[in-house]
């Protein structure tokens, strides 16, 4: 079985227009048995963790709100003793389930269970095709074999598996190897070159980002895929096959609009990268939170036109700015994310090298004098750590 992502995107677009929470991510535990060097999450003990009855109640409320896709994750999802029960409950409620795990706890018996529940996708964290590089990230001996064996068990049972790989300086040379390994295992693969600070606003992980040379090499390797995605680009109109890319009246991000994230203690965030509580499901129903409030409504009203400097950027079409990165690294939810600027230029330059973008498209973002080419020292005016939109200014 393979996942039809195009059909999923079309369905998601229709539900967003109807203001239905298309996808909800439930981080059911903060616990993890790995200590990955780049992890953006805080890994605490079970203090405050919702009991199973509360998890089941919340899942029911999310289903009643019309949610189609449910992402289940941790921490490490299977650190909970009732993880299998949570999976069964989600399946009984009719969600299209995407499960995120290291695979460490996926035994034959558990693989049988997962296969019986027919998730649309299981994401396994695999950082390298080389054992020593992977375990340099996880800091857990034996973790490479655990993940690879989980992939084998799941694919043997017909479960769609995606090997997910955040790309850092330390594993940038492993992209081709992971691609080959994914093919060998019968998995899809996905690479994320954007390393973020932690949810508690600790910015230490940004020091792991690819330097300028590694970033160029990464996008060169992704060039054929990028060229296909951008085929038909019209520089005069900023469109791809008739579709305008990042118009100023468009939302920069779907956080809080297409869905939300729920934490292990029942808080609701706009997404996993934007640790800004907009509700508490211990005290409120999901429908009440989803109906809106000052912070959530403000976030939903944000458009590129409201993002300072981005609203006049000639490279915006190639940008994938993150609200969370802008807030936590620079203290301004309505300002640019300098790491996004770095990646936007890298994508544009790769497309230009492949003849998709005109050779004379050499403009740089208004922020470029503040962007560190190696991506490690471009933070300024960090967030105050109170997990709120410290600079949400509009919205008219």
N, C-alpha and C positions, 0 to 999 in steps of 0.2 A: 504494500500500500504506500502511495506517495501523497504528499500534501499539495493541494492545488492552491498555491499562495495567491494567484491572480484572482480566483473566485472569492477567496477569503477577503482580499482587499476591497473588491467590489461590494461584497455584502457589508463589510465594515463601514464603507462610505455611506451606504444607505441608512444604516442604523445611526451613524453620527448625525446625519441630517435630521433624524427624528429625535435627537437628544436621548438616545438609549446608550447606556454604558456598554459599548461593544465588547471591551476586554477588561477584565479585572484581574489584577495580580495579587495573590494572597501569600505573603511571607509568613508562613505558619510558625516558624521558629527562627531565633537568632543564633542558635547553636550550630557549630560546625566542627568536625574533627580534623579539618585542614586549617592551615595558617597561611593562605596564599598571600604572597607579598603585595599584590596589587589590589586586594579586595576592597570594595567601596563600602562594605557593610560593617556594622559593629557586631561582634560576636560575644554575646552575653550568655549567662546561664538561663534557666527556665523561669526566672522570676518574672511574674507578670504575664507569662504565656497563657493565652486563652485555652481553657479546657475544651475537650472535644465537643461537649454539648453546645458551648458557645460558638465554636467553629461551625458546627452543623447549622445552628440557627442563622448565623450570618450568611452561610452559603445559600440557605433557603431564601433569605431576603434579596440576595444578589440575583438569584434565579428569577424571583418574582419581578425584579426591575427590568427583566428582559435581556440580561447579559448572555451573550452567545459563547464567548471564549473565556476560559478560566486558566490562568497561569498559576501553578502551584510550585512553590519554592521555599527555601530557607533564607539564610543559613544553608544547612544541608537538610533537605526535606525529610529524609529518613532518619534523622536524629530523634524524631518524635516516635514514641512507641505506638502511637495510634495512627501513624502515617498511612498504613494500609486502609484503616477505617475511613480516613479523610478522603482517600482516593475513591473508595466505594461510594461514599455519600455524594461526592461530586458527580460521579457517573450516574447515580440514580436520579439526580436532579437534571440530567440531560445536557450538561455542559460539554462543549468541545474542549477537551483538556490538553494543555501543554504542560509537561512536567520538566522542571529543571533540577538536575542533580549531578553530583560528581560521579555517580555510578558505584561508589564504594560499597554500598549496601544492597546492590542488585544481585541477589542470588538467583539460582534457577527457579526456586519457588516464587520469588517476587517477580521475576520476569514473566512467569506464567500468569500471575495476577494482572500485571500491567497490560499484557497482551489481551487478556480477556476483557479489559475495560476500553480497549480501542482508542487510546489517546491519538490526537492528530499529530503529536510530535513529542519526542523525548529529547531534551537538550542535555548533552553530556559535556562537561568542561574538560577539554583536552588542550594543553598548552604547547605541546611539541610532539613530533614523531620520535624524538630521542628521549629515552627514559630519563637521563640525567638532567636534561633541560627542563622537562615537565616537573620533575621532583624538586628542582631548584626553585620553582614557583610555588608548589604546594607545600614544600617543607615537610613532606610525609613520605617516608620510604615505602615502596610498594604501591604507591597511588597510581602510577602509570598502568601497571598490569590490571589493577582493579577497574579502571575506566575502560580500557581496551576490552577486557573480558565482558564487562557490562554491555558494551556495544555489540559484541558477538552474540551474547545471549538474546538481546532484544531484536536484532535484525534477523536472527534465525527464526524468530517467532512472528515475523512480519511487521514489527513495530517500526514506524519511521523515526530514524535517529539523526540528529544534527550534532556534529562535533563543533562546539563553540570555543573560539580561541581569541581572547583579548591579546592584541599584539603589542609587545613592549620591545625595548631595546634588546633585552636578554633573549627573546625568542623570535625576533624578526626574521632570522635566517631559517626558521622552521616552517614557514608558510607553505612552501612547495612540498615539503615532506608530509605535512598534515593533509594537504590536498590528496597526495598519493595514497596515504593511509586510509583516508575516508573512502576513496574509491575501492580500495582493497576490502574494506569492511562492509561495503554496501551502504554507507552513510552519506548524507549531505554534509557540507561544511560551511561555516560562517566565521568571518574574521572581523573583529571590532578593533580598529586602530586608535580609538579614543579612550585613554585612561583617565579616570576622574578621581577627584578627591573623595574622602570618605563621607558617609552620611552625617557623621558628627562634626563635619567641617575640617577635619584633619586633612591637610593637603599633601602629606608625605608621599602618597602613591604617584603624584604627578612627576616626581623625579625619575620614574621608570619609563616615561614616554620615549618613543623613538626620537633620535636626533634627526637633523635635516637630511642627512644622507640615507639613513634607514627609511625615513618616511618616503623619500623619492623612490627608493627601491621597492617599497611596499606597493605604492600606487602604479609603478611600472608593471609589477606582476599582476595587478588587478586591471591593467589597461584594456585588455580585450573585452572584459565584462563591462567596464565603464563605456567603452566605445559603442557597444550594443545598446546600452541604456540611453545614451545620448545621441544615437543616430538620428539624423534629421534636424539637428540643432540649428536654429536660425538666430544668428547674433543680432540682427537688426531688430527683431521683435522679442528676443529673449524667450523663444518658445521651442519646445521639442514636440514635433509632429502635431503642431497646432495648440499645444498646451503651454500656457505661460508658467514659467518656473519662478516660484517665490514672489508673486506680485505683492505689492505693499499692503493690499487689503486682505491678505491671507494670514492665517495663524501660523506662527513660526513652529509650533509644536502642538501635539494633541494632548498634552498633559492636562488632566482634569476635564477634558472634553470628550475624547473617545473612550476614556476609562479612567480608573484610579488604581491605587495600590493600597492594600490593607496590611498593617504591621502585625507582628505576633501578639501584641497587646491590644489590638483593636483600633488603633488610630488609622485614620484615612489620610493618605497623602495623594497629591495629584499624580505622582508616578514614583517609581523606586529611586530615581535620581534627584527628586525634589522633596527633601525631607521637611515638609511644611504642613503640619497638621491642619486639616480643614474639617475634621469631624472625629467623633469618638464613638465607636459602635458598642461600647459597653453601656453607653448612656443614650444613644440615638439609634434609630433604625437606619438601614442603608438608604432607603428611599428618602428619608429626611435629609441626610447628608448630601445625596446626589442632587436634590432639588436646589441646592445652592446656598450660599452665604456670602458675606463681603469678600473674603479672600478668594474663594472658588469662582465667584462671578467675575471678580476683577481679572483673574488669570484667564478665564474663558474669553474675556473681551480683548485680550492682547493681540495686536496685529504687528506685522513687520513695520508698519508706519509708526508704531509707538516705541520701537527699539532704537535708541539713540545710536547714531553712526551707521548701524545696519540699514536704516531706512534710505540711505543715500549711497550705499555701497555698490560698486560696479561688479563685484564678484558674488553678490548675494545669491544668484541663481545656482551656484555650486555649493552653497553653505548648508550645513546641518547643525545649526546652533542649538544648544541645549539650555533650557531655563535653569536647570540645576547647576550646571557648570558656571553660568553667568553669575548666579546668586552666591554660590559657595566660594568661588575663586575670587570674584571681583566685588561682591557685596551689592550688586545691582541687578535685580530681576529684569529691568528694562534697559540693560546695557549689553554690549557685545560680550561674547565669549571669545577670548583671544586664541584659545586653542582651536575653536571652530574656524577662525580667520586663517590660521595656519593650514588647516586641512582644505579649506575652500580653494586657496591658492594652489595647493599641491594637486588637487583634482583638476582644476582648470588647466594647469600647466601640462599635466599628463594628456588631457584631451587635446590640447593645442599641439603637443608633440605628435599625436596620432592623426592630425588633420581634421579633427571633428570641430574644433574651435578655431577661428581665424588666427593666423600668426600674429596679427597686430593687436590681439586682445591681451594686453599686458598690464591693464590697470591693477592697482593694489587697493586693499581696503583702507578706509580712513584711519584705521587703528594701527597700520603696519609699523609705525615707528615705535609701538609698544610691544610688538609681537617678537618673542624670543624664537629664533629659528629652530632651536632644539627643544622648545616647548616646556622647559622645566622651571623657568623663573619669570613667568609672565603674570603672576598673581599680584593684585594690588587691592587695597581697601577690602580685606576679607570680610565675609559675613560675620555678624556678631554671635553666631552659634545658637541663637534662640529659635531657629527653625521656623522663621516666619518671613514673609516678603518684606524685608526691611525697607525696600524702595519701590513698592508698587504704587505708582503715582496717579494713574489716570482715573477712571476711564470714562470718557465722555460718550 
